[in-house]
Amino acid sequence: MDWSRGSPELKKQILEESNSFLSGTVAIAASADQRAAVMAGTFTAAATAIVAGLMALGATAGGIHQLFPVYAGGVVAAAAFAVGALFCVLAMMPANFYLPGSTPAEWEDDVIANRSLEACRTDMIQIAGRRALHNRGVIAKNASRFLVGVSAGIFAPFAGLIVWGLWTIAALPVGG
């Protein structure tokens, strides 16, 4: 797009809207990081509680062979919670993310070249557009990681229950 063809007022408005959009992507990313942090903490606590429970059970149980299905289910559930926590942590890892506005250093070449404000606004509109696309890509990538993490965490207790159930059924005497 040739942004230079727009009127000065239009370019000013486009630039203001672009910076507003970039501010919105920053707010979305911050709230997504907060959700990922909460879920990572929850899943880590759940995995830790399961492992601690299994260790306590092992220390007090007399017939460990009879409890093997409980251990198998617990380990699978704890592992799924740990995987969920890992993906949530990956979703909130620092990433290259653009903020609205610019630094004075980004204007040095324009000042040295004595460029007009209108020419600079045209460039700033293009830069803001690229930055917004980049931010949206980072948000989408982290949202995918978060979805995998939350899915693993939600599935964790069911995975443990399934493993426990299958192992228990397999251990039943055949023919009654």
C-alpha positions in Angstrom: 0.0 0.0 0.0 1.2 3.5 -0.8 0.5 5.3 2.4 2.1 8.5 1.1 -1.1 9.2 -0.9 -3.2 9.8 2.2 -3.8 13.2 3.6 -1.8 14.4 6.6 -4.9 14.1 8.8 -5.6 10.6 7.6 -2.0 9.5 8.2 -2.1 11.0 11.6 -5.3 9.1 12.4 -4.0 5.8 11.0 -0.8 6.1 13.1 -2.8 6.8 16.2 -5.0 3.8 15.5 -2.0 1.6 14.8 -0.4 2.6 18.1 -3.7 1.9 19.9 -3.8 -1.5 18.2 -0.3 -2.3 19.4 -1.3 -1.3 22.9 -4.2 -3.7 22.7 -1.8 -6.6 21.6 0.4 -5.8 24.6 -2.7 -6.0 27.0 -3.8 -9.3 25.4 -0.3 -10.8 25.8 -0.1 -9.7 29.4 -3.4 -11.2 30.3 -2.5 -14.4 28.4 0.7 -14.6 30.3 -1.2 -14.3 33.6 -3.6 -17.1 32.7 -0.6 -19.3 31.7 1.2 -18.6 35.0 -1.9 -19.5 37.0 -2.4 -22.7 35.1 1.3 -23.6 35.3 1.2 -23.2 39.0 -2.0 -25.2 39.4 -0.7 -28.1 37.3 2.7 -28.1 39.1 0.9 -28.2 42.5 -1.3 -31.0 41.3 1.7 -33.1 40.0 3.6 -32.4 43.2 0.6 -33.5 45.4 0.2 -36.7 43.4 3.9 -37.6 43.7 3.9 -36.8 47.4 0.8 -38.9 47.9 2.3 -41.8 46.0 5.5 -41.5 48.1 3.5 -41.4 51.3 1.4 -44.4 50.2 4.6 -46.3 49.4 6.0 -45.6 52.8 3.0 -46.9 54.6 1.6 -49.6 52.3 2.4 -53.2 53.0 1.3 -54.9 49.8 2.8 -52.7 47.1 1.9 -55.2 44.3 -1.8 -54.7 45.1 -1.3 -50.9 44.8 0.6 -51.0 41.5 -2.5 -49.8 39.5 -2.7 -46.8 41.9 1.0 -46.0 41.2 0.6 -46.4 37.5 -2.4 -44.1 37.3 -0.8 -41.6 39.7 2.4 -41.5 37.7 0.5 -41.0 34.4 -1.7 -38.2 35.9 1.4 -36.5 37.5 3.2 -36.7 34.2 0.3 -35.2 32.3 0.0 -32.4 34.8 3.8 -31.8 34.4 3.5 -31.7 30.6 0.5 -29.2 31.0 2.6 -27.0 33.3 5.6 -27.1 30.9 3.5 -25.9 27.9 1.9 -23.2 30.0 5.4 -22.0 31.0 6.5 -22.1 27.4 3.4 -20.0 26.6 4.5 -17.3 29.0 8.2 -17.2 28.2 9.6 -13.8 27.2 9.3 -13.1 23.5 10.3 -10.3 21.1 7.2 -8.1 21.3 6.7 -4.6 20.0 5.3 -1.8 22.0 3.6 1.2 20.6 5.6 4.3 19.8 9.3 4.6 19.0 12.6 5.4 20.7 14.5 8.6 19.8 17.2 6.5 18.3 14.7 5.3 15.6 14.4 8.9 14.4 18.2 9.6 14.0 18.3 8.9 10.2 15.2 10.9 9.6 16.6 13.9 11.5 20.0 13.6 9.7 18.2 13.4 6.3 15.9 16.3 7.3 12.9 14.3 6.2 9.4 15.8 6.5 7.0 14.7 9.2 4.6 13.5 6.5 7.3 11.2 5.0 8.2 9.9 8.4 4.5 9.2 9.2 4.2 7.2 6.0 7.1 5.0 7.2 5.8 4.8 10.7 2.5 3.5 9.4 4.2 0.7 7.6 6.4 -0.1 10.6 3.4 -0.2 12.9 1.6 -2.6 10.6 4.6 -5.0 10.5 4.9 -4.8 14.3 1.2 -5.5 14.8 1.4 -8.6 12.5 4.5 -9.8 14.5 2.7 -9.3 17.8 -0.4 -11.2 16.6 1.9 -14.1 15.5 3.5 -14.2 18.9 0.1 -14.2 20.6 -1.2 -17.0 18.3 1.9 -19.2 18.9 1.6 -18.8 22.7 -2.1 -19.4 22.5 -1.4 -22.7 20.8 1.1 -23.7 23.5 -1.4 -22.7 26.2 -4.1 -24.8 24.6 -1.8 -27.9 24.6 -0.9 -27.2 28.2 -4.4 -26.7 29.4 -5.6 -29.8 27.4 -2.9 -31.9 29.0 -3.8 -30.6 32.5 -7.5 -31.1 32.0 -7.0 -34.6 30.7 -4.5 -35.6 33.5 -6.9 -36.9 36.1 -8.8 -38.8 33.4 -5.6 -40.3 32.0 -4.7 -41.5 35.5 -8.1 -42.9 36.1 -8.1 -44.8 32.8 -4.6 -46.3 33.5 -5.7 -47.3 37.0 -9.0 -48.8 35.7 -7.3 -50.7 32.9 -4.6 -52.1 35.2 -7.2 -53.0 37.8 -9.4 -54.8 35.3 -6.3 -56.6 33.9 -5.4 -57.8 37.4 -8.8 -59.3 38.0 -8.9 -63.1 38.1 -10.3 -64.6 34.9 -13.4 -66.7 35.2 -14.5 -65.4 38.5 
